[in-house]
Amino acid sequence: MPLLPTISTAFILLSAILVAIGWRFIVKGKKEAHKKTMISAAVSALLFFIIYMSRTIFVGNTSFGGPDDIKIYYTIFLVFHIILATTGAIFGIITLVLAFKRNITKHEKLGPWTSVIWFFTAITGVMVYLLLYVLYTGGETTSLLKAIFGF
């Protein structure tokens, strides 16, 4: 298994687990534990993003290496995951900002939606990882810098 995709996928999975734990804490009224856990979830998601973007820029993205007859389904699933991840990240940032600004009423309304979106993002992200690196051999990998600048 490739190291960086495995590590980044572990961080996104960890972030979803921490969100679930944080949600449980707030349901039980443990506000300080909720805050610390959700900040940890955000840090985990940020570490995922840093590793993912670094790999994308310097190493590249791996194309789908599975059978051609299911490539279109993988591509549709990947686009769905990217839209979901982008939406989840935006919602996550807004939800965190609301919490830090102590706008708890709006935070409480948006938080559950953000969490659910993030759970689906993590699940689909793990599925993309499994399709690229576990179930099938990854295809060609080309760095963004090489693709754009030729080096």
VENDALIN-V702626 format. One record per residue. N is the residue number from 1. RES is the residue in three letters. PSI is psi as a letter, one per 20 degrees, with the letter a starting at -180 (999 if undefined). OMEGA is omega in whole degrees, 0 to 359 (NA if undefined). Layout:
BEGIN
<<N;RES;PSI;OMEGA> <N;RES;PSI;OMEGA>>
END
This chain:
BEGIN
<<1;MET;p;180> <2;PRO;q;189> <3;LEU;g;185> <4;LEU;g;176> <5;PRO;h;179> <6;THR;g;179> <7;ILE;g;182> <8;SER;h;178> <9;THR;h;177> <10;ALA;h;179> <11;PHE;h;180> <12;ILE;h;176> <13;LEU;g;177> <14;LEU;g;180> <15;SER;g;179> <16;ALA;h;177> <17;ILE;g;178> <18;LEU;h;176> <19;VAL;g;179> <20;ALA;g;178> <21;ILE;g;179> <22;GLY;h;177> <23;TRP;g;179> <24;ARG;g;178> <25;PHE;g;183> <26;ILE;h;176> <27;VAL;h;179> <28;LYS;j;178> <29;GLY;j;180> <30;LYS;n;188> <31;LYS;g;182> <32;GLU;g;177> <33;ALA;h;177> <34;HIS;g;182> <35;LYS;g;182> <36;LYS;h;181> <37;THR;g;180> <38;MET;h;175> <39;ILE;g;176> <40;SER;h;178> <41;ALA;g;179> <42;ALA;g;178> <43;VAL;g;178> <44;SER;g;178> <45;ALA;h;178> <46;LEU;g;177> <47;LEU;g;174> <48;PHE;g;185> <49;PHE;g;180> <50;ILE;g;179> <51;ILE;g;181> <52;TYR;g;182> <53;MET;h;178> <54;SER;g;179> <55;ARG;g;180> <56;THR;g;183> <57;ILE;g;189> <58;PHE;h;182> <59;VAL;g;178> <60;GLY;r;176> <61;ASN;q;180> <62;THR;p;177> <63;SER;r;180> <64;PHE;p;182> <65;GLY;j;181> <66;GLY;a;182> <67;PRO;q;181> <68;ASP;h;184> <69;ASP;i;176> <70;ILE;j;181> <71;LYS;h;181> <72;ILE;h;179> <73;TYR;h;176> <74;TYR;g;182> <75;THR;g;177> <76;ILE;g;179> <77;PHE;g;179> <78;LEU;g;178> <79;VAL;g;176> <80;PHE;g;180> <81;HIS;g;181> <82;ILE;g;178> <83;ILE;g;179> <84;LEU;g;181> <85;ALA;g;179> <86;THR;g;178> <87;THR;g;179> <88;GLY;g;179> <89;ALA;g;179> <90;ILE;g;177> <91;PHE;g;180> <92;GLY;g;179> <93;ILE;g;180> <94;ILE;g;180> <95;THR;g;177> <96;LEU;g;179> <97;VAL;g;178> <98;LEU;g;180> <99;ALA;g;181> <100;PHE;h;176> <101;LYS;j;179> <102;ARG;k;174> <103;ASN;m;191> <104;ILE;h;180> <105;THR;g;179> <106;LYS;h;178> <107;HIS;g;180> <108;GLU;h;179> <109;LYS;h;184> <110;LEU;h;185> <111;GLY;g;180> <112;PRO;h;178> <113;TRP;g;179> <114;THR;g;181> <115;SER;g;181> <116;VAL;g;177> <117;ILE;g;181> <118;TRP;h;177> <119;PHE;g;179> <120;PHE;h;177> <121;THR;g;180> <122;ALA;g;180> <123;ILE;g;180> <124;THR;h;177> <125;GLY;g;177> <126;VAL;h;179> <127;MET;g;176> <128;VAL;g;178> <129;TYR;g;180> <130;LEU;g;180> <131;LEU;h;182> <132;LEU;h;192> <133;TYR;i;185> <134;VAL;g;183> <135;LEU;h;180> <136;TYR;q;175> <137;THR;p;180> <138;GLY;q;178> <139;GLY;b;182> <140;GLU;q;175> <141;THR;p;178> <142;THR;p;181> <143;SER;q;178> <144;LEU;g;180> <145;LEU;g;179> <146;LYS;g;181> <147;ALA;h;183> <148;ILE;g;189> <149;PHE;i;178> <150;GLY;j;177> <151;PHE;999;NA>>
END
